[in-house]
Amino acid sequence: MSLTQRTLTVTLADQAANPIVGAVVTALLDRSDIDAGAGMVLPEAVEAVSDDTGAATLQLWPNALGSQASRYTVSAVDSAGTALFTVLASMPDADTDLWSIATLVEQPSPFPAQDNTREARLVQDVLDLLHQDAADSETTRKVKRWLKFVTDHMQQRQWWFLRRIAGTELAAGNDVVDLRGAIQRVEAVYAPMRLKLVPLGTLVAWRAQAAADGAPNAGEECGCYAIEAGYRLHLWPAPSAAVTFRVLYQRPLDLALLPESLEPTVVNGVLGRYGRHFDRDSLSQDPAVFEQRYQQELAAAASGSFDAVEHAPLWENPATDSLSSPQSSGGQATTTVVPASVTGVGYVSIETGEYPLVVG
């Protein structure tokens, strides 16, 4: 009996919604499996190249028929050889598209473990360098305050270890996503491909025009997003079907998140930037020396980690990071939005009342 095959369609587009032409899409079964009718099925790479519309089609054995819990690893590289994505998928016994069956590739976290004892240790390191064996509470308070100032200064660097992915599954029509007040430095949004950032006022104007024209507020894919005062993300248009949604963002820097290798840098920052507030006789060197050392170590750490890692895998989804949708409260309303998920997929309603939207 010949091996059953079904068609997997993969559609690729960039953040401007232009088709990605000439990309090579590869699917590989992750283990041998057994088909009740055809016998053993061995892993074999299947490739296809995206056409002028960005679509590639692959003929795959539906491993849902197998008995060994196999999965396909599906990946794509563009014509220049740049990796676009890697996902896992189980092929059903029916023709389908990749984004309907894809799941994330599980990867070990590249981030350092959180150390909640670091602040006390760094405070003691500073006091030791000041030759203070038993510091009074006022000195300890000052050191903690200056540690916070130093980390605030370091926050200006785009540290790779602060990058995170939060995600959820958006239902059809969900065009407002609550950030829960915890995600403010948004770097990129994917639904499922990367979206374009637009001003919130622009997106609100599109919604208003759609409402005036009775025009659809849903599309095959979202294309743009806007950020509302750190509260929520707004999508345009609303997705017409369920879609995997991810936000790449940076967390605020605190001492517990720093890699251990940066502890001396923080200490040098405290003694250099705020050494003038200490007893100069207790310092072994002039504060300017500590400041110079701090700046040099800061520059070396930023270039050494940020460029080499190319940051975290974009599709990692730590279990602790999540989003909710579609609405939240808070802020003074200048205009309001009822999400498409509430009014029904296809048309937008802009009203006053329940869902405050801060435009600014």
C-alpha positions in Angstrom: 0.0 0.0 0.0 1.4 3.4 -0.9 2.0 6.0 1.8 -0.8 8.4 2.4 0.1 12.1 1.8 -1.6 15.3 2.6 -0.8 18.9 1.6 0.7 21.3 4.2 0.6 25.0 3.0 3.0 27.5 4.5 2.4 31.2 3.7 5.3 33.6 4.5 5.1 37.4 4.7 7.3 40.1 6.1 6.2 42.8 8.6 5.0 45.0 5.8 2.8 42.1 4.6 4.9 41.6 1.5 5.2 38.0 0.4 8.6 36.3 1.1 9.6 34.8 -2.2 12.2 32.1 -2.6 12.2 30.9 1.0 13.1 27.3 1.6 10.6 25.5 3.9 11.7 22.1 5.3 9.7 19.5 7.2 11.4 16.6 9.0 9.8 13.9 11.0 11.5 13.8 14.4 11.5 10.0 14.7 10.6 6.8 12.9 6.9 6.0 13.1 4.5 3.2 12.2 1.6 3.5 9.8 -1.0 0.7 10.3 -1.5 0.4 6.6 1.9 1.2 5.1 4.3 0.0 7.8 7.5 1.8 9.0 7.8 5.5 8.1 11.4 6.9 8.3 12.3 10.5 8.8 13.0 12.2 5.5 13.3 15.9 4.8 10.7 17.4 2.6 11.4 20.8 1.1 9.5 23.4 -0.9 10.3 26.9 -2.1 7.8 29.8 -1.6 6.3 31.2 -4.8 5.5 34.8 -5.8 2.6 34.9 -3.2 4.9 33.7 -0.4 3.2 30.3 -0.4 5.0 26.9 -0.2 3.3 23.5 -0.3 4.7 20.3 1.1 3.3 16.7 0.6 3.6 15.1 4.0 2.6 11.8 5.6 -0.1 12.5 8.2 1.7 11.5 11.3 -1.5 11.7 13.2 -2.0 8.2 11.8 1.2 6.9 13.5 1.7 5.1 16.8 4.9 6.7 18.0 3.8 10.2 18.9 6.1 11.6 16.2 6.1 15.3 15.2 7.4 17.3 12.3 10.0 20.0 12.8 9.1 22.7 10.2 11.6 25.5 9.5 12.2 28.1 6.9 15.1 30.2 5.7 14.9 33.1 3.2 16.8 33.3 0.0 19.7 34.9 1.8 19.9 32.0 4.3 18.5 33.9 7.2 16.4 31.7 9.6 12.7 32.8 9.7 11.2 30.3 12.2 11.3 26.8 13.6 8.1 25.2 14.9 6.8 21.8 15.7 3.6 20.4 14.1 1.6 17.2 14.0 0.1 16.7 10.5 -3.5 15.6 10.5 -5.2 13.3 8.0 -6.3 16.3 6.0 -4.9 19.2 4.0 -4.1 22.1 6.3 -1.9 25.2 6.7 1.1 25.3 9.1 -0.2 28.1 11.4 -3.3 26.1 12.3 -1.2 23.2 13.7 2.1 24.8 14.7 3.4 24.7 18.3 6.5 26.3 19.7 9.9 24.6 19.8 10.8 24.1 23.4 14.2 25.5 24.2 16.2 25.9 27.4 16.0 29.4 28.8 19.1 31.5 27.9 18.4 33.8 30.8 20.3 33.8 34.1 18.5 32.6 37.1 17.0 35.2 39.4 19.0 35.8 42.6 17.0 37.5 45.3 20.0 37.5 47.7 22.1 39.7 45.4 21.1 43.1 46.9 22.3 42.1 50.4 25.5 40.7 49.0 26.3 43.9 47.0 25.5 46.1 49.9 28.0 44.2 52.0 30.6 44.4 49.2 30.3 48.2 49.1 30.5 48.4 52.9 33.6 46.1 52.9 35.3 48.4 50.4 34.5 51.3 52.7 36.1 49.3 55.6 32.8 49.4 57.5 32.4 46.1 59.4 29.1 47.1 61.0 27.2 49.7 59.0 24.4 51.7 60.6 20.9 51.5 59.1 21.3 55.0 57.5 24.4 54.0 55.5 22.8 50.7 54.4 19.7 52.7 53.2 21.9 55.0 51.2 23.8 52.1 49.6 20.6 50.4 48.6 19.3 53.7 47.1 22.5 54.1 45.1 22.3 50.5 43.9 18.9 51.4 42.5 20.3 54.5 40.7 23.1 52.4 39.1 20.7 49.8 37.8 18.4 52.5 36.4 21.5 53.9 34.6 22.3 50.4 33.3 18.7 49.9 32.1 19.5 52.2 29.2 21.5 49.3 27.7 19.5 46.7 25.7 20.6 43.8 27.9 19.9 40.4 26.3 18.9 38.8 29.7 16.0 41.2 30.0 14.3 40.1 26.8 11.2 38.0 27.2 8.4 36.6 25.2 4.8 36.7 26.5 2.0 35.0 24.6 -1.5 33.9 24.4 -3.9 32.4 21.8 -6.2 35.1 20.4 -9.7 34.2 19.5 -11.3 35.5 16.3 -12.0 39.2 16.7 -9.7 39.9 19.6 -8.2 43.3 18.7 -7.4 44.5 22.3 -4.8 42.7 24.4 -4.3 43.5 28.1 -0.6 43.9 29.1 -1.6 43.7 32.8 0.6 46.8 33.5 3.7 44.6 33.5 5.0 45.0 29.9 6.1 48.4 28.9 9.1 48.2 26.8 7.5 46.4 23.8 10.0 45.6 21.1 8.0 43.5 18.6 4.6 41.9 18.2 3.8 38.7 16.2 0.4 37.5 15.2 1.8 35.1 13.9 4.2 37.1 11.7 5.8 40.4 12.9 3.4 43.3 12.9 4.1 47.0 12.1 4.0 49.6 14.9 1.7 52.6 14.3 0.7 55.5 16.5 -2.4 54.8 18.6 -4.2 57.8 17.1 -3.7 56.4 13.6 -5.2 53.1 14.6 -8.1 54.8 16.4 -8.8 56.8 13.2 -8.9 53.6 11.1 -11.4 52.1 13.6 -13.5 55.3 13.4 -13.5 55.3 9.6 -14.4 51.6 9.5 -17.3 52.3 11.8 -18.5 55.2 9.7 -18.2 53.2 6.5 -19.7 50.0 7.9 -16.4 48.4 6.7 -15.0 45.1 8.1 -12.7 45.3 11.0 -11.2 41.8 10.4 -8.7 40.4 8.0 -7.0 37.1 7.3 -4.0 38.4 9.3 -3.3 41.3 11.6 -1.0 43.9 10.1 -0.4 46.6 12.6 -0.4 47.3 16.3 -0.4 50.3 18.7 0.5 50.7 22.3 -1.9 52.4 24.7 -0.1 54.1 27.6 1.5 50.9 28.7 -1.9 49.3 29.4 -2.9 47.4 26.3 -2.0 46.5 22.7 -4.4 47.3 19.9 -4.4 45.3 16.7 -5.5 46.2 13.2 -7.4 44.6 11.7 -8.9 42.1 14.1 -8.0 38.5 13.3 -10.8 36.7 11.5 -9.7 33.4 13.0 -7.8 32.2 16.1 -4.1 33.2 16.0 -1.0 32.5 18.0 0.0 35.9 19.5 3.5 36.8 21.0 5.0 40.0 22.4 8.8 40.5 22.6 9.5 42.9 25.4 12.1 44.0 27.9 11.6 43.7 31.6 12.7 46.5 34.0 16.2 45.8 35.3 16.6 44.9 39.0 19.5 43.4 40.9 18.0 40.0 41.1 18.1 39.6 37.2 21.7 40.6 36.8 24.2 37.9 35.8 26.8 37.2 38.5 29.5 38.5 36.2 28.1 42.0 36.4 28.2 42.3 40.2 31.7 44.0 40.2 30.4 46.5 37.6 27.5 47.5 39.9 29.8 47.9 42.9 32.2 50.1 40.8 29.2 52.1 39.6 28.1 52.8 43.2 31.6 53.8 44.4 32.3 55.8 41.2 29.0 57.7 40.6 28.2 58.2 44.3 31.7 57.9 46.0 31.7 61.6 46.8 29.0 61.0 49.4 31.3 58.6 51.3 34.2 59.3 53.6 37.0 59.8 51.1 39.6 58.5 53.5 37.9 55.1 53.6 38.1 54.6 49.8 41.3 53.1 48.5 41.0 55.1 45.2 39.5 58.3 44.0 35.8 57.9 42.9 36.8 58.9 39.4 38.8 55.7 39.1 35.8 53.6 40.1 33.7 55.6 37.6 36.1 54.9 34.8 36.2 51.2 35.6 32.4 51.1 35.7 32.0 52.7 32.3 34.6 50.4 30.7 33.0 47.3 32.2 29.6 48.4 31.2 30.7 48.9 27.5 32.4 45.5 27.5 29.5 43.7 29.0 27.0 45.2 26.6 29.0 44.5 23.4 30.1 41.0 24.6 26.6 39.7 25.4 24.2 41.7 23.2 25.8 41.0 19.9 27.0 37.4 20.5 23.8 35.9 21.7 21.5 37.6 19.1 19.2 37.6 22.0 16.8 35.0 23.0 14.9 32.7 20.5 11.9 34.8 19.4 9.5 32.0 19.8 10.4 31.1 23.4 7.3 31.2 25.7 8.2 31.0 29.4 5.3 29.6 31.4 5.4 32.5 33.8 4.8 35.1 31.1 1.3 35.4 29.9 -1.2 37.9 28.5 -5.0 38.2 28.8 -7.5 39.6 26.4 -9.5 41.5 25.4 -10.1 44.4 27.8 -8.9 46.1 31.0 -9.8 49.1 33.1 -7.8 52.1 34.2 -6.9 55.6 32.8 -9.1 58.5 31.8 -11.0 57.9 28.6 -10.8 60.4 25.8 -12.6 57.9 23.5 -13.6 54.3 23.9 -13.5 51.1 22.0 -15.6 48.0 22.1 -13.3 45.2 20.9 -14.4 43.3 17.8 -14.5 40.1 19.9 -17.4 41.6 21.8 -19.4 43.1 18.9 -18.8 40.2 16.5 -16.1 39.5 14.0 -16.2 41.7 10.9 -17.3 45.1 12.1 -16.0 47.6 14.6 -18.0 49.6 17.1 -16.6 52.8 18.7 -18.7 54.0 21.6 -18.6 55.6 25.1 -18.9 53.5 28.2 -17.4 50.3 29.1 -13.8 50.1 27.7 -11.8 53.3 28.4 -9.1 54.0 25.8 -6.3 56.5 26.6 -5.1 58.2 23.4 -1.8 59.8 23.8 
